[in-house]
Structures are given as structure tokens and as C-alpha cells.
Amino acid sequence: MVVYAGQGDARRSMSLLWRAERPEQPRRTPGPGPRPGLSVDAIVTAAISVADEEGMAALSMRAVGERLDRTAMALYTYVPSKGELLDLMYDAVHAELPRDYAAFTEAHAPEGGSHPGAEGERPGGDDWRAGLTAWARDTLEFLLRHPWVLQVSQARPVLGPHEYAALDTLVRLLTRTGLEARLVRRLVGTLTHFVRGCAGTVAEAREAAVATGEPDEEWWFARSALLGEVAPDFADRYPSLSAMERAGAPRPPSATDRGEDEGGGGGGHSEEAGDGSAEGDEETMPFLEREARKTFTVGLDVLLDGIEAAIRRTGRP
């Protein structure tokens, strides 16, 4: 499900995002039991809760109103429509992202000194690589806390203050590398797409069992066994993939993992279980989530190696 931001009235959306105007406060109707007043912030917070807990498909003005014990009509005084509400939600939730990574970049501060510290400054090393690693991990976990954010298309940015703050943070970290602005601009896109891609795979892996009614392992067990039957010549047809798996690449769960006969050639899956490492609750993760997290770690290192090589080519010390 892809959702496009910026579908509400442009002037109202931008004014609400940047708080350039305040919605008119409704007059209090005489009567017993005064009710607490609404606000744009209260509506946005309630809408984020709906999306976090029930998904984007459940988001509606009515659902948000129910969270606030109000009718949908009562919300329109503050937020004109669901279109403007989505813009406000998307921007507001980005305020969670850390902005200050000065602890990682002091060694490469520009002339005039480093950026000032801030309360809650993240601890760590003193180089651009550590800062970008921390940024990527923070962004990944942020997206997994709010997976509905991944459904908002990047084709139509919200253009809100917190979205710009998040972008500014990444640009600042990359600027510390000393690379020229043209390259920094492309690296912003590369790193953003990489983290969003990994987060999307993890989010989908978590949702798959709920959406399909079939646990992850059962899905893999059934199909890996059948693959061995229908494609006994799998290794001959896909020699490069099979060689990679024999060399120790991770494989999905198969019927042999629980003592069942796969039949045929086992679908080309190696008996090696990958690196065999398990940290925390890794063994209870869906297979694709576990693989996506490992891909994130390895892929990020490779991307940062590439940035390091680009720095060396510029002759920067």
C-alpha cells in the first residue's frame, strides 16, 4: 500500500506544518460537563497511535476521533482533511530522530569549531564513519517503530520542519567527510534508500505471518521440500546460486531442519546454516528479518568503505 503525501490543500497543509497559522478555537457550547479542548497536536498524536497500532489502512478521521472521544466532524475545525493529517503525522513523527551526532564528528569539525553539543548527545567514536553508522541504526529502528512511514511515497515529500531537520542531519554528517556537495547529494539518496529498503524487508517479514495466517517457518518448510521435488536439477540450473550456498551463505528453513525428507536434491540449499551467530532474540526472528538485519550490517559497511575510498581519491587527509 503506497500513500502519497501532499494531497490536501497546499496552503493549509504548509501553514499547519510550519504553524504559520493557528486554527480558530471553537466556541464552548453552554451545557453541563465541559469537555477538554482539542488541538492540532492532540489530533496528530492520536492519529500516529492509530497508524502505529493498527496500520495505515485503519487510519481515518473517524478512527482518530474515537481515540479522542470526539466525532470526526469535531476534528475538521483543526485539520481540514485526512490529506493534511497525513502530512502532519509524517512530519511530526520525524521529530523522534536524533539530530546531534557531534560526539562522532568532532575530529572532522569545520573551521570555526564543531557543532554545539545538546542534551542527550549520543556517545561514540570521533569520526564520520561512526556517526553515519549511528545515524543508519537510529533511522532503521525509527522506521521499525513506525512502519507506516515506509508506505508514504518519497515521490511527494511533505516539506515539513522535522522532515527537513532529519535531512539536514544526514547532510551534516556527510559534509564532515570533506566530499564535494555534488557527491554528498547522491550519497544522501543512496544511504536513505538503503536504510529504507532494509527496514521495509524487516517490516514485511513481521507482517507476513499476521497477514497470511501462516507462520514464517511453516511457509519455508512446505515450499523448500516441494522445491526439491519439482526441481531435482536445481544445482545444475542455477550453478552460481548453488555454489554460493555451498560456500556457507545463509539459507531459509527447510524440511530437513525438522527431520523431514525433502525429496530430490533439496532445492539447492546448502546444509550450512550461515555464520551460525545469534544475538539476543535473533533465533526467534522471522528468517527474512534476520537476514535483512545482517544485510543491513554488511551492506552499510560496504557503503561506508566506498565513501572512504572516495575520500582517499580526493587526497583529503
C-alpha positions in Angstrom: 0.0 0.0 0.0 1.6 3.2 -1.2 0.3 6.5 0.1 1.1 9.9 -1.3 1.5 12.9 0.9 0.7 16.4 -0.1 -2.9 15.6 -1.2 -4.5 18.2 1.0 -4.9 21.9 0.3 -1.4 23.1 -0.2 -1.7 26.4 1.7 -3.4 24.9 4.6 -1.0 21.9 4.8 2.1 24.1 4.7 0.6 26.6 7.2 -0.2 23.8 9.6 3.2 22.0 9.1 5.1 25.2 9.9 2.5 26.5 12.4 2.2 29.7 10.4 -1.4 30.0 11.5 -3.4 28.7 14.4 -6.8 27.1 13.8 -9.7 29.0 15.1 -10.8 27.8 18.6 -14.4 26.6 18.6 -16.7 28.4 20.9 -17.6 26.4 24.0 -21.2 25.4 23.9 -23.1 26.1 27.2 -24.0 22.9 29.0 -23.1 20.5 31.8 -19.7 18.8 31.9 -17.2 20.9 30.0 -15.1 18.8 27.7 -11.3 19.2 27.3 -10.3 21.2 24.2 -8.8 19.7 21.2 -5.6 20.8 19.4 -3.7 20.1 16.3 -1.0 18.3 18.3 -3.5 16.1 20.1 -5.1 15.1 16.9 -1.8 14.3 15.3 -0.6 12.3 18.3 -3.8 10.2 18.3 -3.5 9.6 14.5 0.1 8.4 14.9 -1.2 6.0 17.6 -3.8 4.6 15.2 -1.2 4.1 12.5 1.4 2.6 14.8 -1.1 0.1 16.4 -3.4 -0.7 13.5 -1.6 0.2 10.3 -2.2 2.8 7.7 -5.3 1.1 6.4 -7.1 1.8 9.7 -6.4 5.5 9.6 -9.4 7.7 9.2 -10.8 10.9 10.7 -13.4 8.7 12.4 -10.8 6.4 14.0 -8.8 9.3 15.3 -11.9 10.9 16.7 -12.8 7.8 18.6 -9.3 7.9 20.2 -10.1 11.4 21.4 -13.8 10.6 22.3 -14.9 13.0 19.6 -16.7 12.8 16.3 -14.9 13.1 13.1 -16.6 16.4 12.4 -15.1 17.9 15.5 -11.6 17.4 14.1 -12.2 19.3 10.9 -12.0 22.7 12.7 -8.4 21.9 13.3 -7.3 19.7 10.5 -9.3 20.1 7.2 -9.0 16.5 5.9 -7.1 13.3 6.1 -4.7 14.6 3.5 -3.4 17.4 5.7 -3.5 15.0 8.7 -1.1 12.5 6.9 1.3 15.4 6.2 1.3 16.4 9.9 1.7 12.9 11.1 4.6 12.1 8.8 6.4 15.3 9.8 5.7 15.1 13.5 7.0 11.6 13.9 10.3 12.6 12.4 11.0 14.7 15.4 12.0 11.5 17.2 15.1 11.2 15.1 18.3 12.4 16.9 19.9 15.5 15.4 23.2 15.8 17.3 26.0 13.4 16.4 28.7 15.8 17.4 30.4 13.2 19.6 31.2 11.3 16.4 32.4 14.2 14.3 34.5 16.5 16.5 37.7 15.2 14.9 36.5 16.5 11.5 34.9 19.7 12.6 34.9 22.5 10.0 36.8 25.7 10.6 35.3 27.6 13.4 34.7 24.6 15.7 32.3 21.7 15.9 28.6 21.9 16.2 27.5 22.7 19.7 26.5 19.7 21.9 23.0 19.1 23.0 21.3 17.3 25.8 21.1 13.6 25.0 24.1 13.8 22.7 24.9 10.3 21.5 28.1 8.7 22.9 30.6 7.1 20.5 33.7 7.5 18.4 35.1 10.7 16.9 34.8 10.1 13.1 32.3 10.5 10.3 32.0 6.7 9.8 30.9 6.1 13.4 28.4 9.0 13.0 26.9 7.6 9.8 26.7 4.1 11.4 24.8 5.5 14.4 22.6 7.5 12.1 21.7 4.5 10.0 20.9 2.4 13.0 18.8 5.1 14.6 16.9 5.6 11.3 16.3 1.8 10.9 14.9 1.4 14.4 12.8 4.6 13.9 11.2 3.1 10.8 10.5 -0.2 12.5 8.8 1.7 15.4 6.6 3.4 12.8 6.4 1.0 9.8 3.5 3.0 8.2 6.1 5.7 7.4 7.6 3.4 4.8 4.2 3.4 3.0 4.4 7.2 2.4 5.9 7.6 -1.0 9.2 9.5 -1.3 7.9 10.9 -4.7 5.9 13.6 -2.8 7.9 14.9 0.2 5.9 16.5 3.0 8.3 19.6 3.2 7.8 20.0 6.9 10.3 21.2 9.5 11.1 17.9 11.1 11.5 16.2 7.7 14.0 18.9 6.8 15.7 18.5 10.1 16.3 14.8 9.5 17.6 15.6 6.1 19.9 18.3 7.4 21.3 15.9 10.0 22.4 13.4 7.3 23.8 16.2 5.1 25.8 17.5 8.0 27.3 14.1 8.7 28.3 13.5 5.1 29.7 17.1 4.8 32.2 16.2 7.5 33.7 13.7 5.1 35.1 16.6 3.0 33.5 15.3 -0.2 32.1 17.8 -2.6 28.4 18.8 -2.5 27.5 17.1 -5.7 28.6 13.7 -4.3 27.1 14.4 -0.9 23.8 14.9 -2.6 23.9 11.5 -4.2 25.1 9.8 -1.0 22.1 11.2 0.8 19.9 9.3 -1.6 22.0 6.2 -1.5 22.0 5.9 2.3 18.4 6.8 2.6 17.2 4.2 0.1 19.5 1.6 1.6 18.1 2.0 5.1 14.5 2.3 4.0 14.9 -0.9 1.9 16.3 -2.9 4.8 13.6 -1.5 7.1 10.9 -2.4 4.6 12.0 -6.0 4.4 12.0 -6.3 8.2 8.6 -4.7 8.4 7.1 -7.0 5.8 8.7 -10.1 7.4 7.0 -9.2 10.7 3.7 -8.6 9.0 3.7 -11.7 6.8 2.5 -14.2 9.4 -0.3 -11.9 10.5 -1.5 -11.0 7.0 -1.3 -14.6 5.7 -2.2 -16.6 8.8 0.9 -18.8 8.2 3.9 -18.7 10.4 7.2 -17.9 8.7 8.9 -21.3 9.3 5.9 -23.3 8.2 5.9 -21.4 4.9 9.5 -22.1 4.3 9.3 -25.7 5.4 6.5 -26.5 3.0 8.0 -24.8 0.0 11.6 -25.9 0.4 10.5 -29.5 0.5 8.5 -29.1 -2.7 11.2 -27.3 -4.4 13.5 -30.3 -4.1 10.8 -32.5 -5.7 9.9 -30.2 -8.6 13.4 -29.1 -9.4 15.8 -32.0 -8.6 18.3 -30.4 -11.0 18.3 -27.1 -9.2 22.1 -27.0 -8.7 22.7 -27.6 -12.4 20.2 -25.0 -13.5 21.4 -22.3 -11.0 25.1 -23.1 -10.5 26.3 -19.7 -9.2 23.5 -19.6 -6.6 24.1 -23.2 -5.5 27.9 -22.6 -5.3 27.3 -19.5 -3.0 25.1 -21.6 -0.7 27.6 -24.4 -0.6 30.2 -21.9 0.4 28.2 -21.0 3.5 25.6 -18.5 2.5 22.6 -18.4 4.9 19.6 -20.4 3.7 15.9 -20.3 4.7 14.5 -23.0 6.9 13.9 -26.3 5.1 12.2 -29.6 5.8 15.5 -31.2 6.8 15.7 -28.7 9.7 13.0 -30.7 11.5 14.0 -34.1 10.3 11.7 -34.5 7.3 12.7 -35.9 3.9 12.9 -33.1 1.3 12.9 -35.5 -1.6 15.1 -34.8 -4.7 18.1 -32.5 -4.4 17.0 -30.3 -1.5 16.3 -27.3 -3.8 19.9 -26.5 -4.0 20.1 -25.4 -0.3 23.3 -26.0 1.4 23.4 -27.8 4.7 25.4 -24.9 6.1 23.4 -22.6 8.3 25.3 -19.5 7.5 27.5 -17.9 10.2 25.6 -19.5 13.0 25.6 -16.4 15.1 22.7 -15.4 17.2 22.4 -12.4 19.3 19.6 -11.6 21.7 16.3 -12.9 20.3 17.7 -13.5 16.8 16.7 -17.2 16.8 13.0 -16.2 17.3 13.1 -13.6 14.4 11.4 -14.4 11.1 14.0 -15.6 8.7 13.8 -12.6 6.4 14.1 -10.2 9.3 17.2 -12.0 10.5 18.7 -11.9 7.0 17.7 -8.2 6.4 19.4 -7.2 9.6 22.6 -9.0 8.6 22.4 -7.4 5.2 22.0 -4.1 6.8 25.2 -4.5 8.8 27.3 -5.9 6.0 25.8 -3.6 3.3 26.3 -0.5 5.4 30.0 -1.4 6.0 30.5 -1.8 2.2 28.8 1.5 1.5 31.0 3.3 4.1 34.0 1.6 2.6 33.1 3.1 -0.7 32.8 6.6 0.9 36.2 6.1 2.5 37.6 5.2 -0.9 36.1 8.3 -2.4 37.7 10.4 0.4 41.1 8.9 -0.4 40.7 9.7 -4.1 40.2 13.4 -3.2 43.6 13.3 -1.3 41.8 14.5 1.8 44.0 13.7 5.0 
